[in-house]
Amino acid sequence: MPKPTFFNLPDDKREHILTLAIDEFAQNSYQSASISRIVKQAGIAKGSFYQYFEDKKDLYLYLIQLAGEQKAAFFNRFTPPKESMGTFEFLRWAFSIRVQFEVENPKLNQIAYKAFFDDAPFIKDVLKEGERQADVFTQDLLARGSASGDLDPNLDPQLATFIFNSVFLHLGEYLIKRLEIPTESLTQERPLLFDQPEADQLFNGIMDILEQGMGTKNRS
């Protein structure tokens, strides 16, 4: 996490540094990304960087966290098209918002894909952040399903959380293998994994399986 001195910077200066950092890590692997280039473009001394972050890893993991936070903020800008939308209908709608986020934020997605398919040496830290974000989303999803009555009332909440998280944390990896997408293409400019009809069809297939197993619609 950044040090307090980073958050005490004026908003425009803080945002400028983050924009340059996102550009640097989107265009380069973790190993070749350069703090020297970032500070030079930002017009700050290199010593100032270490007043804001512990090291390159600290900055990088913050960008991963920031990507998740911006995705959540982006999602919250939208209102579901129906006031009382069921759990699985909501999931399908949320997936379409995820696609839109990828289209509008290609550099953040590029950094995330590089974490998995390039040379980041601390993938466990990245996965831990992903799990935290998935937990937040899944807990909200289960609360929605409980309130709407379209989840089986006998569903084990911990088991349901495990299943949902397992699906969504590994969805990208599954689509890459199933659609035979070259991983090197994901670390290049505008890696839009979910922005294709085949991915949408597979996602809907997954939703059908989850709904049949967890939902109440097909139960007598």
C-alpha positions in Angstrom: 0.0 0.0 0.0 1.2 3.5 -0.7 2.5 5.5 2.3 0.5 8.4 3.8 2.7 10.9 1.9 1.3 9.6 -1.4 -2.3 10.2 -0.4 -1.4 13.7 0.9 -0.3 14.7 -2.6 -2.6 17.1 -4.5 -5.1 15.0 -6.5 -3.8 16.0 -9.9 -0.2 15.1 -9.0 -1.2 11.8 -7.5 -3.4 10.9 -10.5 -0.5 11.9 -12.9 1.9 9.5 -11.2 -0.7 6.7 -11.3 -1.4 7.3 -15.0 2.3 7.1 -15.8 2.7 3.9 -13.6 -0.3 2.3 -15.4 1.3 3.1 -18.8 4.7 1.7 -17.7 3.4 -1.6 -16.4 0.9 -2.0 -19.3 3.6 -1.6 -21.9 6.4 -3.6 -20.1 6.8 -6.8 -18.2 7.2 -6.5 -14.4 10.9 -7.2 -14.7 11.5 -4.5 -17.4 9.2 -1.9 -16.0 11.3 1.0 -14.8 10.7 3.3 -11.8 13.3 5.6 -13.2 11.2 6.1 -16.3 8.1 6.8 -14.3 9.8 9.4 -12.0 11.5 11.1 -15.0 8.2 11.5 -16.8 6.5 12.6 -13.6 9.2 15.2 -13.1 10.0 14.1 -9.5 13.2 12.9 -7.8 13.6 9.2 -7.5 14.0 9.7 -3.7 10.5 11.1 -3.7 9.1 7.9 -5.1 10.4 6.0 -2.1 8.5 8.5 0.1 5.3 7.3 -1.6 6.0 3.6 -2.1 8.3 1.0 -0.5 9.5 -0.3 -3.8 8.4 -1.4 -7.3 6.5 -4.4 -5.9 4.5 -2.1 -3.6 3.5 0.1 -6.5 2.6 -2.8 -8.7 0.4 -4.5 -6.1 -1.3 -1.2 -5.5 -2.1 -1.0 -9.2 -3.6 -4.5 -9.1 -5.8 -3.4 -6.1 -6.7 -0.2 -7.9 -7.8 -2.1 -11.0 -10.3 -4.0 -8.7 -11.5 -0.8 -7.0 -12.0 0.9 -10.3 -13.9 -2.1 -11.7 -16.2 -1.9 -8.6 -16.6 1.8 -9.0 -17.4 1.4 -12.7 -19.9 -1.3 -11.9 -21.6 0.9 -9.3 -22.2 3.6 -12.0 -24.8 1.4 -13.6 -28.3 0.5 -12.4 -29.8 -2.9 -13.2 -32.4 -2.6 -15.9 -35.0 -4.3 -13.6 -35.6 -3.3 -10.0 -36.2 -6.9 -8.9 -33.7 -8.8 -10.9 -33.0 -12.4 -9.9 -29.6 -13.7 -9.0 -28.7 -15.3 -12.2 -30.2 -12.7 -14.4 -28.2 -10.2 -12.4 -25.0 -12.2 -13.0 -25.6 -12.2 -16.7 -26.1 -8.4 -16.6 -23.0 -7.9 -14.4 -21.0 -9.9 -16.9 -22.0 -7.5 -19.7 -20.7 -4.6 -17.5 -17.4 -6.4 -17.0 -17.1 -6.6 -20.8 -17.7 -2.9 -21.0 -15.1 -2.2 -18.3 -12.5 -4.2 -20.3 -13.3 -2.2 -23.4 -13.0 1.2 -21.7 -10.0 0.3 -19.5 -7.6 -1.8 -21.7 -4.4 -0.8 -19.8 -5.7 -1.9 -16.4 -6.7 -5.2 -18.0 -3.3 -5.5 -19.6 -1.6 -5.2 -16.3 -3.9 -7.9 -14.8 -3.3 -10.3 -17.6 0.5 -9.8 -17.4 0.3 -10.7 -13.7 -1.0 -14.2 -14.7 0.7 -14.8 -18.0 4.0 -12.8 -17.9 6.7 -12.7 -15.3 5.3 -11.2 -12.1 7.3 -13.0 -9.4 4.6 -12.8 -6.7 1.5 -14.3 -8.3 0.2 -15.5 -4.8 -0.1 -11.8 -3.7 -2.1 -11.0 -6.9 -4.4 -14.1 -6.3 -4.9 -13.1 -2.7 -6.2 -9.7 -3.8 -8.4 -11.4 -6.4 -9.9 -13.7 -3.8 -10.7 -10.7 -1.5 -12.5 -8.9 -4.3 -14.4 -12.1 -5.3 -15.5 -12.6 -1.6 -17.0 -9.2 -1.6 -18.9 -9.7 -4.8 -20.1 -13.2 -3.9 -21.4 -12.2 -0.5 -23.5 -9.5 -2.1 -24.7 -12.0 -4.7 -25.8 -14.5 -2.0 -27.6 -11.7 -0.1 -29.4 -10.8 -3.3 -30.4 -14.4 -3.9 -31.6 -14.9 -0.4 -33.7 -11.7 -0.5 -35.2 -12.5 -3.9 -35.9 -16.1 -3.0 -34.4 -17.5 -6.2 -31.6 -19.4 -4.4 -32.3 -22.8 -2.8 -33.0 -21.9 0.9 -31.2 -25.1 1.9 -28.0 -23.9 0.2 -24.9 -24.0 2.3 -23.6 -20.4 2.2 -19.9 -21.4 2.6 -20.2 -24.1 -0.1 -22.0 -21.6 -2.4 -19.3 -19.0 -1.8 -16.6 -21.6 -2.6 -18.3 -22.6 -5.8 -19.0 -19.1 -7.1 -15.5 -18.0 -6.2 -13.9 -21.0 -7.9 -15.9 -20.3 -11.1 -15.2 -16.6 -11.3 -11.6 -16.7 -10.2 -10.8 -19.3 -12.8 -13.2 -18.1 -15.5 -10.6 -16.3 -17.5 -8.1 -19.2 -17.4 -10.9 -21.6 -18.5 -11.9 -19.4 -21.5 -8.3 -19.0 -22.6 -7.9 -22.8 -22.7 -11.3 -23.5 -24.1 -11.1 -20.9 -26.9 -7.4 -21.6 -27.5 -6.4 -18.0 -27.1 -2.6 -17.4 -27.2 -1.6 -16.0 -23.8 0.9 -13.7 -25.4 -1.9 -11.9 -27.1 -3.4 -11.0 -23.7 -0.4 -9.0 -22.7 -0.5 -6.9 -25.8 -2.5 -3.7 -26.4 -6.3 -4.0 -25.8 -6.5 -7.6 -24.6 -10.3 -8.1 -24.7 -10.7 -11.7 -23.6 -14.4 -11.4 -22.8 -15.4 -9.3 -25.8 -16.2 -12.1 -28.2 -19.4 -14.1 -28.9 -17.8 -17.5 -28.0 -16.9 -16.3 -24.5 -20.4 -15.0 -24.0 -21.9 -18.4 -25.0 -19.6 -20.3 -22.6 -20.5 -17.9 -19.8 -24.2 -18.4 -20.3 -23.6 -22.1 -20.3 -21.9 -21.8 -16.9 -24.8 -19.7 -15.6 -27.3 -22.4 -16.7 -25.4 -25.0 -14.8 -25.2 -22.9 -11.7 -28.8 -21.9 -11.9 -30.0 -25.5 -12.3 -27.8 -26.6 -9.3 -28.4 -23.7 -6.9 -31.6 -22.0 -8.0 -35.2 -22.7 -7.2 -36.7 -22.2 -10.6 -36.5 -25.9 -11.7 -37.4 -27.4 -8.3 -40.8 -28.7 -7.5 
